[in-house]
Amino acid sequence: MENKEIIVKSNHLIEAKYKLSMREQKIILYLISKIEKNDDDLKLYRISVKNFNEMMGLKGSPKYSEIREITTELLKKVLEVKQGKTIYSFHWLSLVAYNEQEGTIDMRFDPILKPYLLDLKRDFTKLNLKHILLLKSGNSIRIYELLKQYLNIRERTIKITDLKLFLGLDENGYQMYSDFKRKVIVPSMKEINEKTDISFDFKEIKEGRKVVSLRFFIQSKILGKQEIISVEEALDDPLLHELKMILDKKGYDLPNKIYKKWLDAANKIWNKASTDELVLLVKDSVKKSTIENHLAFVTYILNEKVKYIETGKDHRQITVQDNYKNTIRTELLPSWFVEQKENQQQELTFEDNDEEFLKKKAKLQAELKARKEKAN
């Protein structure tokens, strides 16, 4: 079966000139991911309203008026593709159908896009949809595409004027390079480096004192456990996906049981800001090399903050900076965490004829038992 997480896009489309919002770009790229390798024509592609809402960041029950507003605007959008000395202008979509009873939306690409999306043999770029879905800026998505195109070469030099066109920016926008760098390039670099399968840095190329081009240095990141996360998981719970990616860099998996407890605590502490604050807390934890167990540490911080709230105290007094140097006492670890560690140890296999190993096993089990009794 074709991998639905991979987007195959003609380089002519990568370098096309168009202005799409972050939401509109995600719709287009999601639809491209639905194309099968053996498709000989552009079909009617279907997306559930649930997935559409998740991808668009829409809150609450489906509002078809809001969905129609987004897709109607997308129907109007035009892209320009240059081939040789000819510039072609056409629309992305030719049709959108709303199936309210089924809870689905059907969309069809403009037929003229067929040579740019089907049966591509050369001059194409493969993109990872699950990483794109995590990006919150339209500029980040476009820069990600432009750099993925040159990943094998490891470098790409783009004139500032061309880069603005690629990003759909008005030629008079960001006339000061310092503003363009601060508001577009640096935030995109931070987001791409944190959330995708590539990272990059850049060098400014000047003519006299004026920056005229940027030379990007591109690297592929070796991703571990997060590669097994599906597009559906990223759509259903982008917070879980993002936390797993952060923790994976330190060699941690994030069990659903722990994640749910974190989320419950975060909602009690920060309410509407729980998502952003929880991500910041986990990032602050993994930055501290002296913390031995980041899952336990984050759990401890959240539990202490909840206790402060329940007793009428200001939870902001509990910070990573104030607590990371201290050794977390065993009795502060939640019982479910101790039980999980014990179960993990019991799943290990032991050689019966290894006397020294069995002694260590017995000692370890005794310590775990004592910890469990204290935690309870």
C-alpha positions as CSV (number, residue, x, y, z in Angstrom):
1,M,0.0,0.0,0.0
2,E,1.2,3.5,-0.8
3,N,2.6,5.4,2.1
4,K,0.0,8.2,2.8
5,E,2.5,10.1,4.8
6,I,4.6,10.9,1.8
7,I,3.8,13.8,-0.5
8,V,5.4,13.7,-4.0
9,K,5.4,17.1,-5.6
10,S,6.9,18.4,-8.9
11,N,9.7,20.8,-8.4
12,H,7.8,23.2,-10.7
13,L,5.2,23.4,-8.0
14,I,7.8,23.7,-5.3
15,E,9.1,26.8,-7.1
16,A,5.7,28.1,-8.2
17,K,4.6,31.6,-7.1
18,Y,1.5,31.7,-5.0
19,K,0.1,33.0,-1.7
20,L,-1.6,30.5,0.5
21,S,-2.3,30.7,4.2
22,M,-1.0,28.1,6.6
23,R,-4.4,26.4,6.6
24,E,-4.7,26.5,2.8
25,Q,-1.2,25.0,2.3
26,K,-2.1,22.1,4.7
27,I,-5.3,21.4,2.8
28,I,-3.4,21.2,-0.5
29,L,-0.6,19.1,0.9
30,Y,-3.0,16.7,2.6
31,L,-4.9,16.2,-0.7
32,I,-1.7,15.5,-2.5
33,S,-0.9,12.8,0.1
34,K,-4.2,11.1,-0.9
35,I,-2.9,10.5,-4.5
36,E,-2.0,6.9,-5.1
37,K,1.2,5.9,-7.0
38,N,-0.7,4.2,-9.8
39,D,-3.4,6.9,-10.2
40,D,-3.7,7.9,-13.9
41,D,-6.1,10.8,-13.3
42,L,-6.8,13.3,-10.5
43,K,-9.8,12.0,-8.6
44,L,-12.3,13.4,-6.1
45,Y,-10.4,13.2,-2.8
46,R,-12.4,13.0,0.5
47,I,-11.5,14.3,3.9
48,S,-13.5,13.8,7.1
49,V,-14.8,16.9,8.8
50,K,-13.2,15.7,12.0
51,N,-9.7,15.6,10.4
52,F,-10.4,18.8,8.6
53,N,-11.2,20.6,11.8
54,E,-8.1,19.2,13.5
55,M,-5.9,20.2,10.6
56,M,-7.3,23.7,10.6
57,G,-7.2,24.1,14.3
58,L,-11.0,24.7,14.5
59,K,-12.5,24.3,17.9
60,G,-15.8,22.8,19.0
61,S,-18.4,21.0,16.8
62,P,-18.2,21.3,13.0
63,K,-19.3,24.6,11.6
64,Y,-19.9,24.2,7.9
65,S,-20.1,28.0,7.4
66,E,-16.5,28.3,8.7
67,I,-15.4,25.3,6.5
68,R,-17.0,26.8,3.5
69,E,-15.4,30.2,4.1
70,I,-11.9,28.5,4.2
71,T,-12.5,26.3,1.1
72,T,-14.2,29.1,-0.9
73,E,-11.2,31.3,-0.4
74,L,-8.9,28.4,-1.5
75,L,-11.0,28.0,-4.7
76,K,-10.1,31.5,-5.7
77,K,-6.4,31.1,-5.2
78,V,-4.1,31.1,-8.3
79,L,-0.6,29.9,-8.7
80,E,2.0,30.7,-11.4
81,V,4.3,28.0,-12.8
82,K,7.2,28.9,-15.0
83,Q,8.4,26.4,-17.7
84,G,11.0,27.7,-20.0
85,K,9.9,31.2,-21.0
86,T,6.2,30.5,-20.5
87,I,4.4,31.4,-17.3
88,Y,1.1,29.4,-16.6
89,S,-1.5,30.7,-14.2
90,F,-4.3,28.4,-12.9
91,H,-6.3,27.5,-9.9
92,W,-5.5,24.8,-7.3
93,L,-9.0,23.4,-7.1
94,S,-11.9,22.9,-9.5
95,L,-14.5,21.6,-7.1
96,V,-15.5,21.4,-3.5
97,A,-18.5,19.4,-2.2
98,Y,-19.8,19.4,1.4
99,N,-21.5,16.2,2.5
100,E,-23.1,17.3,5.8
101,Q,-24.9,14.0,6.5
102,E,-21.8,12.0,6.0
103,G,-19.5,14.5,7.8
104,T,-17.1,14.6,4.8
105,I,-15.7,17.1,2.3
106,D,-14.8,16.2,-1.3
107,M,-12.3,18.2,-3.3
108,R,-10.8,17.9,-6.8
109,F,-7.6,19.5,-8.1
110,D,-7.8,21.5,-11.3
111,P,-7.0,19.0,-14.2
112,I,-4.1,21.2,-15.4
113,L,-2.2,20.1,-12.3
114,K,-2.1,16.5,-13.5
115,P,1.5,16.6,-15.0
116,Y,2.7,18.2,-11.7
117,L,1.2,15.6,-9.4
118,L,0.9,12.2,-11.3
119,D,3.4,9.7,-12.6
120,L,6.4,11.8,-11.7
121,K,9.6,10.2,-12.9
122,R,12.0,13.1,-12.4
123,D,12.3,16.6,-11.0
124,F,10.2,16.0,-7.9
125,T,10.5,16.3,-4.2
126,K,9.2,14.0,-1.4
127,L,7.8,15.7,1.7
128,N,6.7,14.3,5.0
129,L,3.1,15.2,5.8
130,K,3.2,14.5,9.5
131,H,6.0,17.1,10.0
132,I,4.2,19.7,7.9
133,L,1.0,19.2,10.0
134,L,2.9,20.3,13.1
135,L,4.1,23.6,11.5
136,K,2.1,26.6,12.6
137,S,3.4,29.1,10.0
138,G,2.8,29.3,6.3
139,N,6.3,30.7,5.8
140,S,7.7,27.7,7.6
141,I,5.9,25.3,5.3
142,R,7.1,27.0,2.2
143,I,10.7,27.2,3.4
144,Y,10.6,23.5,4.4
145,E,9.5,22.6,0.9
146,L,12.2,24.8,-0.7
147,L,15.0,23.3,1.5
148,K,13.8,19.6,1.2
149,Q,14.1,20.1,-2.6
150,Y,17.9,20.6,-2.1
151,L,18.4,18.2,0.8
152,N,20.7,15.9,-1.2
153,I,22.9,18.8,-2.2
154,R,22.9,20.1,1.4
155,E,23.0,23.8,0.3
156,R,20.7,26.2,-1.5
157,T,21.3,29.9,-2.3
158,I,18.2,32.0,-2.8
159,K,18.0,35.7,-3.6
160,I,16.0,37.7,-1.1
161,T,13.7,39.0,-3.9
162,D,13.0,35.4,-5.1
163,L,12.4,34.1,-1.6
164,K,9.8,36.8,-1.0
165,L,8.1,35.7,-4.2
166,F,8.2,32.0,-3.1
167,L,6.6,33.0,0.2
168,G,3.9,35.0,-1.5
169,L,5.0,38.3,0.0
170,D,4.4,41.6,-1.6
171,E,7.6,42.9,-3.2
172,N,7.3,46.0,-1.0
173,G,6.8,44.0,2.2
174,Y,9.7,43.8,4.7
175,Q,11.7,46.4,2.9
176,M,14.2,46.3,5.8
177,Y,16.1,43.0,5.7
178,S,16.4,43.1,9.5
179,D,12.6,42.9,9.7
180,F,12.4,40.1,7.2
181,K,15.1,38.1,9.1
182,R,13.5,38.7,12.5
183,K,9.9,38.0,11.6
184,V,10.2,35.4,8.8
185,I,13.6,33.6,8.6
186,V,14.5,33.1,12.2
187,P,11.0,32.0,13.4
188,S,10.8,29.6,10.5
189,M,14.2,28.2,11.2
190,K,13.4,27.6,14.8
191,E,10.1,25.8,14.0
192,I,11.5,23.7,11.2
193,N,14.6,22.7,13.2
194,E,12.3,21.6,16.2
195,K,9.5,19.9,14.4
196,T,10.6,18.4,11.1
197,D,13.0,15.8,9.7
198,I,15.5,18.5,8.6
199,S,17.4,21.3,10.2
200,F,19.2,24.3,8.6
201,D,21.3,27.3,9.2
202,F,22.0,30.2,6.9
203,K,24.7,32.7,5.8
204,E,24.0,36.2,4.5
205,I,25.5,37.1,1.2
206,K,26.1,40.8,0.7
207,E,26.7,43.2,-2.1
208,G,28.4,46.1,-0.4
209,R,26.5,46.5,2.9
210,K,23.2,45.1,1.5
211,V,22.1,41.5,2.1
212,V,21.0,40.2,-1.3
213,S,20.9,36.4,-0.9
214,L,20.8,33.7,1.7
215,R,22.8,30.5,1.5
216,F,21.0,27.8,3.4
217,F,22.9,24.8,4.9
218,I,20.6,21.8,5.1
219,Q,20.9,18.7,7.2
220,S,18.8,15.6,7.5
221,K,17.9,14.6,11.1
222,I,17.9,11.0,12.2
223,L,14.5,10.6,13.7
224,G,13.9,7.7,16.1
225,K,10.6,6.5,17.6
226,Q,8.6,9.4,16.4
227,E,8.8,8.0,12.8
228,I,6.2,5.4,13.8
229,I,3.6,8.1,14.6
230,S,0.9,8.1,11.9
231,V,-0.6,11.1,10.1
232,E,-3.9,10.2,11.9
233,E,-2.2,10.5,15.3
234,A,-0.7,13.8,14.3
235,L,-4.1,15.1,13.2
236,D,-6.1,13.7,16.1
237,D,-3.6,14.9,18.8
238,P,-0.9,17.2,17.6
239,L,0.1,18.0,21.2
240,L,0.9,14.3,21.9
241,H,2.9,14.1,18.6
242,E,4.9,17.2,19.5
243,L,5.7,16.0,23.1
244,K,6.8,12.6,21.8
245,M,9.2,14.3,19.3
246,I,10.7,16.5,22.1
247,L,11.2,13.5,24.5
248,D,12.4,11.2,21.8
249,K,15.5,13.3,21.4
250,K,16.4,12.3,25.0
251,G,15.5,8.6,24.3
252,Y,12.1,8.7,26.0
253,D,8.8,7.3,24.9
254,L,5.7,9.0,26.2
255,P,3.1,6.4,27.3
256,N,-0.5,7.4,26.9
257,K,-1.2,6.8,30.6
258,I,1.4,9.4,31.5
259,Y,0.3,11.8,28.8
260,K,-3.3,11.8,29.9
261,K,-2.3,12.5,33.5
262,W,-0.1,15.4,32.3
263,L,-2.9,16.8,30.2
264,D,-5.4,16.6,33.1
265,A,-3.0,18.4,35.4
266,A,-2.1,21.0,32.8
267,N,-5.8,21.8,32.2
268,K,-6.3,22.4,36.0
269,I,-3.2,24.6,36.1
270,W,-3.3,26.7,32.9
271,N,-6.8,26.1,31.5
272,K,-6.9,27.5,27.9
273,A,-3.1,27.9,27.8
274,S,-2.5,24.3,28.9
275,T,-1.1,23.1,25.5
276,D,1.5,25.8,25.1
277,E,2.5,25.8,28.7
278,L,2.9,22.0,28.8
279,V,5.2,22.0,25.8
280,L,7.3,24.8,27.4
281,L,7.5,22.8,30.6
282,V,8.7,19.6,28.8
283,K,11.2,21.7,26.7
284,D,12.6,23.3,29.9
285,S,13.0,19.9,31.5
286,V,14.9,18.3,28.6
287,K,17.3,21.2,28.5
288,K,18.6,20.3,32.0
289,S,21.2,17.6,31.7
290,T,21.3,17.0,35.4
291,I,17.7,15.6,35.4
292,E,17.9,11.8,35.5
293,N,14.3,11.1,34.5
294,H,12.3,13.7,32.6
295,L,9.0,11.8,32.8
296,A,9.2,11.7,36.6
297,F,10.4,15.3,36.8
298,V,7.6,16.8,34.7
299,T,5.1,14.7,36.6
300,Y,6.5,16.0,39.9
301,I,6.3,19.7,38.7
302,L,2.7,19.3,37.5
303,N,1.6,17.5,40.7
304,E,3.2,20.2,42.9
305,K,1.6,23.0,40.9
306,V,-1.9,21.3,41.3
307,K,-1.3,21.0,45.1
308,Y,-0.5,24.7,45.2
309,I,-3.6,25.6,43.4
310,E,-5.8,23.4,45.6
311,T,-4.4,25.1,48.7
312,G,-4.9,28.6,47.3
313,K,-1.2,29.2,46.6
314,D,0.4,30.7,43.4
315,H,1.5,27.7,41.3
316,R,4.1,30.0,39.5
317,Q,6.3,29.5,42.6
318,I,7.0,26.0,41.3
319,T,9.5,26.3,38.5
320,V,11.9,24.0,36.6
321,Q,14.8,26.4,37.5
322,D,14.1,26.1,41.2
323,N,13.6,22.3,41.3
324,Y,16.0,20.7,38.7
325,K,19.0,20.7,41.0
326,N,17.2,18.8,43.7
327,T,17.0,15.1,43.7
328,I,13.4,14.1,43.4
329,R,12.6,12.0,46.5
330,T,11.1,8.6,45.8
331,E,8.0,9.3,47.9
332,L,7.1,12.1,45.5
333,L,6.9,9.8,42.5
334,P,3.3,8.8,41.8
335,S,2.5,5.2,42.4
336,W,1.5,4.6,38.8
337,F,5.0,5.6,37.7
338,V,6.7,3.3,40.2
339,E,4.4,0.4,39.1
340,Q,5.2,1.1,35.5
341,K,9.0,0.9,36.2
342,E,8.4,-2.3,38.2
343,N,6.5,-3.9,35.3
344,Q,9.2,-2.9,32.9
345,Q,11.8,-4.6,35.1
346,Q,9.7,-7.8,35.4
347,E,9.5,-8.0,31.6
348,L,13.3,-8.4,31.4
349,T,14.7,-11.9,30.8
350,F,17.2,-13.4,33.2
351,E,19.6,-16.3,32.9
352,D,18.9,-18.8,35.7
353,N,22.4,-20.0,35.8
354,D,23.9,-16.5,36.3
355,E,24.1,-16.3,40.1
356,E,25.5,-12.8,40.2
357,F,22.8,-11.5,37.9
358,L,20.1,-13.2,40.0
359,K,21.4,-11.4,43.1
360,K,21.2,-8.1,41.4
361,K,17.7,-9.0,40.3
362,A,16.6,-9.7,43.8
363,K,18.2,-6.5,45.1
364,L,16.5,-4.5,42.4
365,Q,13.1,-6.0,43.1
366,A,13.5,-5.3,46.8
367,E,14.3,-1.7,46.1
368,L,11.3,-1.3,43.8
369,K,9.0,-2.9,46.4
370,A,10.2,-0.4,49.0
371,R,9.7,2.5,46.6
372,K,6.2,1.3,45.9
373,E,5.3,1.1,49.6
374,K,6.6,4.6,50.2
375,A,4.8,6.0,47.2
376,N,1.5,4.6,48.4
